[in-house]
Amino acid sequence: AEYSRRISKALSDSLDDSSLCSLAAYLPSIFELIDYNCKKQSAVEQANFSHWKLVFLLTQFMYVLLELDRPIMLVLDDLQWADASTINLVLGNILDSVSNSLYAHRILFVVLYRDNEVCDEHPLVAQLVRLRQSESVKIKEMSL
């Protein structure tokens, strides 16, 4: 309960009401942490919501959580079904931002996918190659 209050305060201090409501449209569990009555976004509002605004808000959200001195594990499952835009958003933009921050030691990304459903042309393959070459990201591969 105390940690939830800390998250709520940190989010309120870091993001304005509009940003919190926009973020909550993509991460509905945020409604459990904020005390705002967000109106449901119309189809036009959702369509006008830019990719870069989402990148910014998700990155800010990650920073808020990481600043609270608790480690975080983010599990991304079934990425064999993710499209290039989603993979680039999470493994490109957000992971790059967080892994190059002061808080990189506090986060663990777990990426799950079925390798038998990912061909060489799949966008996940290109991101994994790029991440393997990064000095700020350590990759440990496991097979079941």
DSSP file (Angstrom, degrees, kcal/mol; ACC not computed):
  #  RESIDUE AA STRUCTURE BP1 BP2  ACC     N-H-->O    O-->H-N    N-H-->O    O-->H-N    TCO  KAPPA ALPHA  PHI   PSI    X-CA   Y-CA   Z-CA
    1    1 A A     >        0   0    0      0, 0.0     4,-2.0     0, 0.0     5,-0.1   0.000 360.0 360.0 360.0 -43.4    0.0    0.0    0.0
    2    2 A E  H  >  +     0   0    0      1,-0.2     4,-2.2     2,-0.2     5,-0.1   0.914 360.0  49.8 -63.9 -42.8    2.8    2.4    0.9
    3    3 A Y  H  > S+     0   0    0      1,-0.2     4,-2.5     2,-0.2    -1,-0.2   0.898 108.7  53.0 -63.8 -39.6    4.7    1.7   -2.4
    4    4 A S  H  > S+     0   0    0      2,-0.2     4,-2.6     1,-0.2    -1,-0.2   0.893 108.7  50.1 -62.0 -39.9    1.5    2.3   -4.4
    5    5 A R  H  X S+     0   0    0     -4,-2.0     4,-2.5     2,-0.2    -1,-0.2   0.898 110.1  50.6 -65.0 -39.5    1.0    5.7   -2.7
    6    6 A R  H  X S+     0   0    0     -4,-2.2     4,-2.6     2,-0.2    -2,-0.2   0.912 111.4  47.8 -63.8 -42.2    4.6    6.5   -3.5
    7    7 A I  H  X S+     0   0    0     -4,-2.5     4,-2.9     2,-0.2     5,-0.2   0.937 111.3  51.1 -62.8 -46.2    4.1    5.6   -7.2
    8    8 A S  H  X S+     0   0    0     -4,-2.6     4,-2.4     1,-0.2    -2,-0.2   0.922 113.2  44.5 -57.7 -46.8    0.9    7.6   -7.3
    9    9 A K  H  X S+     0   0    0     -4,-2.5     4,-2.5     2,-0.2    -1,-0.2   0.920 113.5  50.3 -64.9 -44.0    2.6   10.7   -5.9
   10   10 A A  H  X S+     0   0    0     -4,-2.6     4,-1.6     2,-0.2    -2,-0.2   0.902 112.3  47.4 -63.1 -40.7    5.6   10.3   -8.2
   11   11 A L  H  X S+     0   0    0     -4,-2.9     4,-2.6     2,-0.2    -1,-0.2   0.928 112.6  48.9 -64.9 -44.4    3.4    9.9  -11.2
   12   12 A S  H  < S+     0   0    0     -4,-2.4    -2,-0.2    -5,-0.2    -1,-0.2   0.864 113.0  48.0 -63.6 -36.0    1.3   12.9  -10.2
   13   13 A D  H  < S+     0   0    0     -4,-2.5    -1,-0.2    -5,-0.2    -2,-0.2   0.797 119.0  39.2 -73.0 -28.3    4.4   15.0   -9.7
   14   14 A S  H  < S+     0   0    0     -4,-1.6     2,-0.4    -5,-0.2    -2,-0.2   0.776 116.5  40.2 -95.6 -29.9    6.0   14.0  -13.0
   15   15 A L  S  < S-     0   0    0     -4,-2.6    -1,-0.1    -5,-0.2     2,-0.0  -0.946  75.8-123.9-126.7 142.2    3.1   13.9  -15.4
   16   16 A D     >  -     0   0    0     -2,-0.4     4,-2.5     1,-0.1     5,-0.2  -0.278  38.4 -97.8 -76.0 170.2    0.1   16.3  -15.9
   17   17 A D  H  > S+     0   0    0      1,-0.2     4,-2.4     2,-0.2     5,-0.2   0.881 123.2  51.4 -57.1 -42.9   -3.5   15.0  -15.8
   18   18 A S  H  > S+     0   0    0      1,-0.2     4,-2.3     2,-0.2    -1,-0.2   0.910 111.2  47.5 -62.7 -43.4   -3.8   14.8  -19.6
   19   19 A S  H  > S+     0   0    0      2,-0.2     4,-2.7     1,-0.2    -2,-0.2   0.904 111.4  50.9 -65.5 -41.5   -0.6   12.8  -19.9
   20   20 A L  H  X S+     0   0    0     -4,-2.5     4,-2.5     1,-0.2    -2,-0.2   0.914 111.6  47.7 -62.0 -42.5   -1.6   10.4  -17.1
   21   21 A C  H  X S+     0   0    0     -4,-2.4     4,-1.2     2,-0.2    -2,-0.2   0.892 111.8  49.9 -66.8 -38.9   -5.0    9.9  -18.8
   22   22 A S  H  X S+     0   0    0     -4,-2.3     4,-0.6     2,-0.2     3,-0.3   0.922 113.0  46.6 -63.6 -43.7   -3.3    9.3  -22.1
   23   23 A L  H >X S+     0   0    0     -4,-2.7     4,-2.2     1,-0.2     3,-1.2   0.888 107.8  56.7 -65.5 -39.3   -0.9    6.8  -20.6
   24   24 A A  H 3< S+     0   0    0     -4,-2.5    -1,-0.2     1,-0.3    -2,-0.2   0.776  95.5  65.6 -64.9 -25.7   -3.8    5.1  -18.7
   25   25 A A  H 3< S+     0   0    0     -4,-1.2    -1,-0.3    -3,-0.3    -2,-0.2   0.816 113.5  32.7 -63.9 -28.3   -5.5    4.5  -22.1
   26   26 A Y  H << S+     0   0    0     -3,-1.2    -2,-0.2    -4,-0.6    -1,-0.2   0.711 129.9  36.0 -98.4 -26.6   -2.6    2.2  -23.0
   27   27 A L    ><  -     0   0    0     -4,-2.2     3,-2.5    -5,-0.1     4,-0.3  -0.724  68.7-178.9-126.2  79.6   -1.9    0.8  -19.4
   28   28 A P  G >  S+     0   0    0      0, 0.0     3,-1.9     0, 0.0     4,-0.3   0.733  74.0  73.0 -57.3 -24.4   -5.3    0.6  -17.7
   29   29 A S  G >  S+     0   0    0      1,-0.3     3,-1.4     2,-0.2     4,-0.3   0.691  79.6  76.3 -65.4 -15.1   -3.8   -0.7  -14.5
   30   30 A I  G X> S+     0   0    0     -3,-2.5     3,-2.0     1,-0.3     4,-1.5   0.794  78.5  72.8 -63.5 -26.9   -2.6    2.9  -13.9
   31   31 A F  G <4 S+     0   0    0     -3,-1.9    -1,-0.3     1,-0.3    -2,-0.2   0.791  89.6  59.8 -58.5 -25.8   -6.2    3.8  -13.0
   32   32 A E  G <4 S+     0   0    0     -3,-1.4    -1,-0.3    -4,-0.3    -2,-0.2   0.704 110.8  41.4 -72.1 -18.8   -5.5    1.8   -9.8
   33   33 A L  T <4 S+     0   0    0     -3,-2.0     2,-0.3    -4,-0.3    -2,-0.2   0.647 107.7  62.8-103.5 -19.5   -2.7    4.3   -9.0
   34   34 A I     <  -     0   0    0     -4,-1.5   -25,-0.1     2,-0.1   -26,-0.0  -0.792  64.2-145.4-113.6 154.0   -4.2    7.7  -10.0
   35   35 A D        +     0   0    0     -2,-0.3     2,-0.4   -27,-0.1    -4,-0.1  -0.184  59.8 117.5-106.6  38.9   -7.2    9.5   -8.6
   36   36 A Y        -     0   0    0     -5,-0.1     2,-1.1   -19,-0.0    -2,-0.1  -0.817  62.4-135.7-109.6 147.3   -8.3   11.1  -11.9
   37   37 A N        -     0   0    0     -2,-0.4     2,-0.4     2,-0.0    -2,-0.1  -0.809  31.7-167.4 -97.4  92.0  -11.6   10.6  -13.7
   38   38 A C        -     0   0    0     -2,-1.1     2,-0.2   -18,-0.1     3,-0.0  -0.646  15.8-130.4 -83.8 132.2  -10.2   10.3  -17.2
   39   39 A K        -     0   0    0     -2,-0.4     2,-0.2     1,-0.1    -1,-0.0  -0.548  33.8 -97.0 -78.1 148.9  -12.8   10.5  -20.0
   40   40 A K        -     0   0    0     -2,-0.2     2,-0.2     1,-0.1    -1,-0.1  -0.450  43.4-116.1 -65.8 132.9  -12.6    7.8  -22.5
   41   41 A Q        -     0   0    0     -2,-0.2    -1,-0.1   -20,-0.1     2,-0.0  -0.478  26.0-125.6 -72.9 138.9  -10.7    8.9  -25.6
   42   42 A S     >  -     0   0    0     -2,-0.2     4,-2.5     1,-0.1     5,-0.2  -0.294  27.4-104.6 -74.0 167.1  -12.6    9.1  -28.8
   43   43 A A  H  > S+     0   0    0      1,-0.2     4,-2.3     2,-0.2     5,-0.1   0.868 123.8  52.3 -61.0 -36.4  -11.4    7.3  -31.9
   44   44 A V  H  > S+     0   0    0      2,-0.2     4,-2.0     1,-0.2    -1,-0.2   0.923 109.1  48.6 -66.5 -44.0  -10.1   10.7  -33.3
   45   45 A E  H  > S+     0   0    0      1,-0.2     4,-0.7     2,-0.2    -2,-0.2   0.911 112.6  48.6 -62.4 -42.3   -8.2   11.4  -30.1
   46   46 A Q  H >< S+     0   0    0     -4,-2.5     3,-0.7     1,-0.2    -1,-0.2   0.906 111.1  49.9 -63.9 -40.9   -6.6    8.0  -30.2
   47   47 A A  H 3< S+     0   0    0     -4,-2.3    -1,-0.2     1,-0.2    -2,-0.2   0.837 110.5  50.3 -66.9 -32.2   -5.7    8.3  -33.9
   48   48 A N  H 3< S+     0   0    0     -4,-2.0     2,-0.6    -5,-0.1    -1,-0.2   0.553  82.2 109.0 -82.9  -7.9   -4.1   11.7  -33.2
   49   49 A F  S << S-     0   0    0     -3,-0.7     2,-0.1    -4,-0.7    -3,-0.0  -0.583  71.4-132.1 -72.3 117.1   -2.0   10.3  -30.3
   50   50 A S     >  -     0   0    0     -2,-0.6     4,-1.9     1,-0.1     5,-0.1  -0.340   8.5-127.7 -78.9 152.2    1.5   10.3  -31.7
   51   51 A H  H  > S+     0   0    0      1,-0.2     4,-2.3     2,-0.2     5,-0.1   0.898 111.7  51.9 -57.1 -42.8    3.9    7.5  -31.5
   52   52 A W  H  > S+     0   0    0      1,-0.2     4,-2.5     2,-0.2    -1,-0.2   0.822 105.0  54.2 -71.4 -30.7    6.5    9.8  -30.0
   53   53 A K  H  > S+     0   0    0      2,-0.2     4,-2.8     1,-0.2    -1,-0.2   0.909 109.6  48.8 -66.8 -39.8    4.2   11.0  -27.3
   54   54 A L  H  X S+     0   0    0     -4,-1.9     4,-2.8     2,-0.2     5,-0.3   0.919 110.8  50.1 -63.9 -43.4    3.6    7.4  -26.3
   55   55 A V  H  X S+     0   0    0     -4,-2.3     4,-2.4     1,-0.2     5,-0.2   0.939 112.7  47.6 -57.5 -47.7    7.4    6.8  -26.3
   56   56 A F  H  X S+     0   0    0     -4,-2.5     4,-2.7     1,-0.2    -2,-0.2   0.937 113.9  45.7 -60.5 -48.3    7.9    9.8  -24.1
   57   57 A L  H  X S+     0   0    0     -4,-2.8     4,-2.6     2,-0.2    -2,-0.2   0.907 113.9  47.7 -65.6 -42.7    5.1    8.9  -21.7
   58   58 A L  H  X S+     0   0    0     -4,-2.8     4,-2.3     2,-0.2    -1,-0.2   0.898 113.3  48.9 -65.4 -38.7    6.2    5.3  -21.4
   59   59 A T  H  X S+     0   0    0     -4,-2.4     4,-2.4    -5,-0.3    -2,-0.2   0.928 112.0  48.3 -65.7 -44.3    9.8    6.3  -20.9
   60   60 A Q  H  X S+     0   0    0     -4,-2.7     4,-2.6    -5,-0.2    -2,-0.2   0.909 110.2  53.0 -60.6 -41.8    8.7    8.9  -18.2
   61   61 A F  H  X S+     0   0    0     -4,-2.6     4,-2.1     1,-0.2    -1,-0.2   0.917 109.3  48.6 -59.4 -44.6    6.6    6.2  -16.5
   62   62 A M  H  X S+     0   0    0     -4,-2.3     4,-2.7     1,-0.2    -2,-0.2   0.919 111.1  50.1 -63.1 -43.2    9.6    3.8  -16.4
   63   63 A Y  H  X S+     0   0    0     -4,-2.4     4,-2.3     2,-0.2    -2,-0.2   0.907 108.1  53.3 -61.7 -42.0   11.8    6.6  -14.9
   64   64 A V  H  < S+     0   0    0     -4,-2.6     4,-0.5     1,-0.2    -1,-0.2   0.938 112.7  44.0 -58.9 -46.5    9.2    7.4  -12.3
   65   65 A L  H ><>S+     0   0    0     -4,-2.1     3,-1.1     1,-0.2     5,-0.5   0.913 113.8  50.0 -65.2 -42.1    9.2    3.7  -11.2
   66   66 A L  H ><5S+     0   0    0     -4,-2.7     3,-1.1     1,-0.3     4,-0.2   0.812 101.5  62.3 -68.6 -30.0   12.9    3.4  -11.3
   67   67 A E  T 3<5S+     0   0    0     -4,-2.3    -1,-0.3     1,-0.3    -2,-0.2   0.640  86.4  76.4 -69.4 -13.1   13.5    6.5   -9.2
   68   68 A L  T < 5S-     0   0    0     -3,-1.1    -1,-0.3    -4,-0.5    -2,-0.1   0.272 109.2-115.5 -84.6  12.9   11.7    4.8   -6.3
   69   69 A D  T < 5S+     0   0    0     -3,-1.1    -2,-0.1     1,-0.2    -3,-0.1   0.795  76.5 119.3  61.4  32.9   14.7    2.6   -5.5
   70   70 A R      < -     0   0    0     -5,-0.5    -1,-0.2    -4,-0.2    -2,-0.2  -0.986  65.5-117.1-125.1 139.4   13.0   -0.7   -6.4
   71   71 A P        -     0   0    0      0, 0.0     2,-0.4     0, 0.0    36,-0.2  -0.421  30.1-152.3 -70.0 151.8   14.1   -3.1   -9.0
   72   72 A I  E     -a  107   0A   0     34,-3.2    36,-2.6    -2,-0.1     2,-0.5  -0.979  11.2-161.3-128.0 138.1   11.7   -3.7  -11.8
   73   73 A M  E     -a  108   0A   0     -2,-0.4     2,-0.6    34,-0.2    36,-0.2  -0.983   9.0-165.8-117.5 120.8   11.2   -6.7  -14.0
   74   74 A L  E     -a  109   0A   0     34,-2.7    36,-3.0    -2,-0.5     2,-0.6  -0.929   5.8-161.0-107.8 118.1    9.3   -6.1  -17.2
   75   75 A V  E     -a  110   0A   0     -2,-0.6     2,-0.6    34,-0.2    36,-0.2  -0.882   6.9-171.3-105.9 123.2    8.1   -9.2  -19.0
   76   76 A L  E     -a  111   0A   0     34,-3.3    36,-3.2    -2,-0.6     3,-0.3  -0.954  15.3-167.9-114.3 112.7    7.1   -9.1  -22.6
   77   77 A D        +     0   0    0     -2,-0.6    36,-0.1     1,-0.2    34,-0.0  -0.697  56.4  14.4-107.1 153.0    5.5  -12.3  -23.8
   78   78 A D    >   +     0   0    0     -2,-0.3     3,-1.9     1,-0.1    35,-0.2   0.845  62.4 161.5  59.9  40.7    4.6  -13.7  -27.2
   79   79 A L  G >   +     0   0    0     33,-2.5     3,-0.9    -3,-0.3    34,-0.2   0.595  60.3  82.0 -69.1  -8.2    6.8  -11.2  -29.2
   80   80 A Q  G 3  S+     0   0    0      1,-0.2    -1,-0.3    32,-0.2    33,-0.1   0.743  95.9  46.2 -64.6 -19.5    6.6  -13.5  -32.2
   81   81 A W  G <  S+     0   0    0     -3,-1.9    -1,-0.2     2,-0.1    -2,-0.2   0.468  90.3 108.6 -99.2  -3.5    3.2  -11.9  -32.8
   82   82 A A    <   -     0   0    0     -3,-0.9    42,-0.2    -4,-0.2     2,-0.1  -0.455  65.0-129.3 -77.0 145.7    4.4   -8.3  -32.3
   83   83 A D     >  -     0   0    0     -2,-0.1     4,-2.3     1,-0.1     5,-0.2  -0.383  29.7 -99.0 -86.4 171.5    4.6   -6.0  -35.3
   84   84 A A  H  > S+     0   0    0      1,-0.2     4,-2.7     2,-0.2     5,-0.2   0.868 120.8  55.2 -59.5 -39.9    7.7   -3.9  -36.2
   85   85 A S  H  > S+     0   0    0      2,-0.2     4,-2.1     1,-0.2    -1,-0.2   0.915 110.4  44.7 -62.3 -44.1    6.2   -0.8  -34.6
   86   86 A T  H  > S+     0   0    0      2,-0.2     4,-2.4     1,-0.2     5,-0.3   0.922 114.5  48.5 -66.8 -44.6    5.6   -2.4  -31.2
   87   87 A I  H  X>S+     0   0    0     -4,-2.3     4,-2.3     1,-0.2     5,-0.8   0.919 113.3  47.4 -63.2 -43.7    9.0   -4.1  -31.2
   88   88 A N  I  X>S+     0   0    0     -4,-2.7     5,-2.4    -5,-0.2     4,-0.7   0.874 111.2  52.9 -65.7 -36.3   10.7   -0.8  -32.1
   89   89 A L  I  <>S+     0   0    0     -4,-2.1     5,-2.3    -5,-0.2     6,-0.2   0.957 122.1  27.0 -62.0 -51.4    8.7    1.0  -29.5
   90   90 A V  I  <>S+     0   0    0     -4,-2.4     5,-1.9     3,-0.2    -2,-0.2   0.957 132.9  30.8 -81.9 -52.8    9.6   -1.3  -26.6
   91   91 A L  I  <5S+     0   0    0     -4,-2.3    -3,-0.2    -5,-0.3    -2,-0.1   0.727 130.3  35.6 -83.2 -20.8   13.0   -2.8  -27.5
   92   92 A G  I  X<S+     0   0    0     -5,-0.8     4,-1.8    -4,-0.7     5,-0.2   0.886 127.0  20.4 -91.8 -77.9   14.2    0.2  -29.5
   93   93 A N  I  ><S+     0   0    0     -5,-2.4     4,-2.0     2,-0.2    -3,-0.2   0.940 130.0  36.0 -63.1 -55.3   13.0    3.5  -28.0
   94   94 A I  I  ><S+     0   0    0     -5,-2.3     4,-2.6    -6,-0.2     5,-0.3   0.936 119.2  46.8 -72.4 -47.0   12.2    2.6  -24.4
   95   95 A L  H  ><S+     0   0    0     -5,-1.9     4,-2.9    -6,-0.2     5,-0.2   0.909 112.7  51.7 -61.6 -41.4   14.9    0.1  -23.7
   96   96 A D  H  X S+     0   0    0     -4,-1.8     4,-1.2     2,-0.2    -1,-0.2   0.930 111.7  46.9 -59.4 -46.0   17.5    2.4  -25.3
   97   97 A S  H  < S+     0   0    0     -4,-2.0     3,-0.2    -5,-0.2    -2,-0.2   0.938 118.0  40.3 -62.2 -48.1   16.4    5.3  -23.0
   98   98 A V  H >< S+     0   0    0     -4,-2.6     3,-1.7     1,-0.2     5,-0.2   0.892 111.7  54.9 -72.0 -39.8   16.3    3.3  -19.8
   99   99 A S  H 3< S+     0   0    0     -4,-2.9    -1,-0.2     1,-0.3    -2,-0.2   0.742 108.7  49.9 -69.1 -20.8   19.5    1.2  -20.5
  100  100 A N  T 3< S+     0   0    0     -4,-1.2    -1,-0.3    -3,-0.2    -2,-0.2   0.210  99.2  92.0 -98.3  14.8   21.5    4.4  -21.0
  101  101 A S  S X  S-     0   0    0     -3,-1.7     3,-1.2     1,-0.1     4,-0.2  -0.452  92.5-102.5-102.3 175.8   20.2    6.0  -17.8
  102  102 A L  T 3  S+     0   0    0      1,-0.2     3,-0.3    -2,-0.1    -4,-0.1   0.659 119.3  57.8 -67.0 -15.9   21.5    6.1  -14.2
  103  103 A Y  T >   +     0   0    0     -5,-0.2     3,-2.4     1,-0.2     4,-0.3   0.282  66.9 111.1-101.6   9.7   18.8    3.4  -13.4
  104  104 A A  G X  S+     0   0    0     -3,-1.2     3,-1.2     1,-0.3    -1,-0.2   0.816  73.1  60.6 -57.0 -32.3   19.8    0.7  -15.8
  105  105 A H  G 3  S+     0   0    0     -3,-0.3    -1,-0.3     1,-0.2    -2,-0.1   0.592  99.1  59.4 -72.8  -8.4   21.0   -1.5  -13.0
  106  106 A R  G <  S+     0   0    0     -3,-2.4   -34,-3.2   -35,-0.1     2,-0.4   0.410  94.3  73.8 -99.7   1.6   17.4   -1.6  -11.6
  107  107 A I  E <   -a   72   0A   0     -3,-1.2     2,-0.5    -4,-0.3   -34,-0.2  -0.940  50.9-171.5-126.1 140.6   15.6   -3.0  -14.5
  108  108 A L  E     -a   73   0A   0    -36,-2.6   -34,-2.7    -2,-0.4     2,-0.5  -0.984   9.9-159.6-126.0 118.2   15.3   -6.5  -16.0
  109  109 A F  E     -a   74   0A   0     -2,-0.5     2,-0.6   -36,-0.2   -34,-0.2  -0.861   4.9-165.6 -94.6 128.1   13.6   -6.9  -19.3
  110  110 A V  E     -a   75   0A   0    -36,-3.0   -34,-3.3    -2,-0.5     2,-0.5  -0.972   5.1-168.0-115.0 117.7   12.4  -10.5  -20.0
  111  111 A V  E     -a   76   0A   0     -2,-0.6     2,-0.4   -36,-0.2   -34,-0.2  -0.925   3.1-169.6-111.1 122.3   11.5  -11.0  -23.6
  112  112 A L        +     0   0    0    -36,-3.2   -33,-2.5    -2,-0.5     2,-0.3  -0.922  17.3 146.8-115.7 134.9    9.7  -14.2  -24.5
  113  113 A Y        -     0   0    0     -2,-0.4     2,-0.8   -35,-0.2     3,-0.1  -0.984  49.9-107.3-158.7 158.5    9.0  -15.5  -28.0
  114  114 A R    >   -     0   0    0     -2,-0.3     3,-2.2     1,-0.2     4,-0.2  -0.811  25.2-159.9 -91.6 108.8    8.7  -18.8  -29.8
  115  115 A D  G >  S+     0   0    0     -2,-0.8     3,-1.1     1,-0.3    -1,-0.2   0.773  89.3  62.8 -64.1 -24.5   11.8  -19.1  -31.9
  116  116 A N  G 3  S+     0   0    0      1,-0.2    -1,-0.3    -3,-0.1    -2,-0.0   0.574 105.0  48.4 -75.9  -6.4   10.2  -21.6  -34.2
  117  117 A E  G <  S+     0   0    0     -3,-2.2     2,-0.6     1,-0.1    -1,-0.2   0.258  96.1  83.2-111.7   9.0    7.7  -18.9  -35.2
  118  118 A V    <   -     0   0    0     -3,-1.1     2,-0.1    -4,-0.2    -1,-0.1  -0.942  61.6-166.9-118.8 111.7   10.3  -16.1  -35.8
  119  119 A C    >   -     0   0    0     -2,-0.6     3,-1.8     1,-0.1     6,-0.3  -0.383  40.9 -95.8 -88.6 172.4   11.9  -16.1  -39.3
  120  120 A D  T 3  S+     0   0    0      1,-0.3     6,-0.1    -2,-0.1    -1,-0.1   0.740 124.1  55.5 -61.0 -23.6   15.0  -14.2  -40.2
  121  121 A E  T 3  S+     0   0    0      4,-0.1    -1,-0.3     3,-0.0     5,-0.0   0.531  79.4 115.7 -87.7  -6.5   12.8  -11.4  -41.6
  122  122 A H  S X> S-     0   0    0     -3,-1.8     3,-1.2     1,-0.1     4,-1.0  -0.390  73.5-127.1 -65.0 138.8   10.9  -10.9  -38.4
  123  123 A P  H 3> S+     0   0    0      0, 0.0     4,-1.6     0, 0.0    -1,-0.1   0.753 106.6  65.5 -61.2 -23.5   11.5   -7.4  -36.9
  124  124 A L  H 3> S+     0   0    0      1,-0.2     4,-2.5     2,-0.2     5,-0.2   0.873  95.2  57.8 -64.6 -36.4   12.4   -9.0  -33.6
  125  125 A V  H <> S+     0   0    0     -3,-1.2     4,-2.3    -6,-0.3    -1,-0.2   0.925 105.7  48.5 -61.5 -46.2   15.5  -10.6  -35.1
  126  126 A A  H  X S+     0   0    0     -4,-1.0     4,-2.1     1,-0.2    -1,-0.2   0.897 112.3  49.0 -62.8 -40.2   16.9   -7.2  -36.2
  127  127 A Q  H  X S+     0   0    0     -4,-1.6     4,-2.8     2,-0.2    -1,-0.2   0.899 110.3  50.9 -66.8 -40.0   16.3   -5.7  -32.7
  128  128 A L  H  X S+     0   0    0     -4,-2.5     4,-2.3     2,-0.2    -2,-0.2   0.899 109.7  50.3 -65.0 -39.5   18.0   -8.7  -31.1
  129  129 A V  H  X S+     0   0    0     -4,-2.3     4,-1.1     2,-0.2    -2,-0.2   0.936 112.7  47.2 -61.5 -45.8   21.0   -8.4  -33.3
  130  130 A R  H  X S+     0   0    0     -4,-2.1     4,-0.5     1,-0.2     3,-0.4   0.911 112.4  49.2 -62.1 -43.8   21.2   -4.7  -32.5
  131  131 A L  H >< S+     0   0    0     -4,-2.8     3,-0.9     1,-0.2     6,-0.3   0.861 105.2  57.6 -66.8 -35.2   20.9   -5.3  -28.8
  132  132 A R  H 3< S+     0   0    0     -4,-2.3    -1,-0.2     1,-0.2    -2,-0.2   0.814 107.0  50.1 -63.0 -28.8   23.6   -8.0  -28.8
  133  133 A Q  H 3< S+     0   0    0     -4,-1.1    -1,-0.2    -3,-0.4    -2,-0.2   0.570  90.6 103.4 -85.0 -10.4   26.0   -5.4  -30.2
  134  134 A S    <<  -     0   0    0     -3,-0.9     3,-0.1    -4,-0.5    -3,-0.0  -0.482  59.8-154.4 -76.8 141.6   25.1   -2.9  -27.5
  135  135 A E  S    S+     0   0    0     -2,-0.2    -1,-0.1     1,-0.2    -4,-0.0   0.675  94.0  54.7 -84.9 -18.6   27.5   -2.3  -24.6
  136  136 A S  S    S+     0   0    0      1,-0.1     2,-0.4    -5,-0.0    -1,-0.2   0.536 100.9  64.9 -93.5  -6.5   24.7   -1.1  -22.3
  137  137 A V        -     0   0    0     -6,-0.3     2,-0.5    -3,-0.1    -1,-0.1  -0.965  64.2-158.6-121.3 131.3   22.5   -4.2  -22.7
  138  138 A K        -     0   0    0     -2,-0.4     2,-0.5     2,-0.0    -6,-0.1  -0.930  11.4-159.5-107.5 129.3   23.4   -7.7  -21.5
  139  139 A I        -     0   0    0     -2,-0.5     2,-0.5    -7,-0.1    -2,-0.0  -0.919  11.6-175.2-113.5 131.5   21.5  -10.5  -23.2
  140  140 A K        -     0   0    0     -2,-0.5     2,-0.3     2,-0.0    -2,-0.0  -0.979  16.0-154.6-122.2 114.8   21.2  -14.0  -21.7
  141  141 A E        -     0   0    0     -2,-0.5     2,-0.3     2,-0.0    -2,-0.0  -0.715  12.9-177.0 -94.5 141.8   19.4  -16.4  -24.1
  142  142 A M        -     0   0    0     -2,-0.3     2,-0.4     0, 0.0    -2,-0.0  -0.964   8.4-158.8-133.4 149.4   17.6  -19.5  -22.7
  143  143 A S              0   0    0     -2,-0.3    -2,-0.0     1,-0.1     0, 0.0  -0.970 360.0 360.0-128.9 147.4   15.7  -22.3  -24.5
  144  144 A L              0   0    0     -2,-0.4    -1,-0.1     0, 0.0     0, 0.0   0.343 360.0 360.0-115.3 360.0   13.1  -24.6  -23.2
